[in-house]
């Protein structure tokens, strides 16, 4: 079986000194490609250095994470252009996050809209981070329907109704399913039964959101099969089908 981790941060400081070991364990587990989500200019050099050590296995995204947006957001986005020719597979992770406050709420919305326009001009999918900002997200995405966007909501833990709302906006949209699916009392474990497999991607968001039974440990791409097995049980299908369909989904969306 072949798997793809569509959202991870192998370059994160949590993996310092053992990055190559993490990549090797993922490959041994059947995770052939690991997409690296970008955060901001402070971590970008480290990400690309690691990607260059593992060509074809690690694939980079490029974008400004909403939690990194401040008054200087335009300079951060202008800086993306210099990295455009480095094998980018998506603009991400971008989006909205009001969990820690709304000090830069308007800046986040402007930065998000600007990066959606950038993705359209570069003909790339978007990888979206969304937390406690659902209505603003849908308002902006609705305004941008003319861009004919494609992409995914990463770390999706919303409802089947939210998924349906996303699909009604048009475009080509998927949801990234990770360790939250395995958490006790997580509502997505039931809602996932109503989300078509051909709209699902697998991800870890490592080093965060570690799946059961590894909660409390540092997450890593090698745990993708754990998430796949749980998803298979929820849908009443074989893990082989989950692997085949989600891998095909990822290759199609990200052109990899």
Protein Blocks (a to p, Z undefined) as FASTA:
>chain_A
ZZddfbdcfkbmklgoilmmmmmmmmmnopabccdddfblmlmmmmmmmmmmmghkaccd
ddddfklgcfklmmmmmmmmmmmmnopabdcdedddfknocklmmmmmmmmmmmmmmmmm
nopacddddehilmmmmmmmmmmmmnopadddehiabdfklmmmmmmngpjddddddfkl
mpghiaklmmmmmpcfklcccdekiaghiacfkghiacdfklmmmmmmmmmmmnopafkl
mmmmmmmmmmmmnoZZ
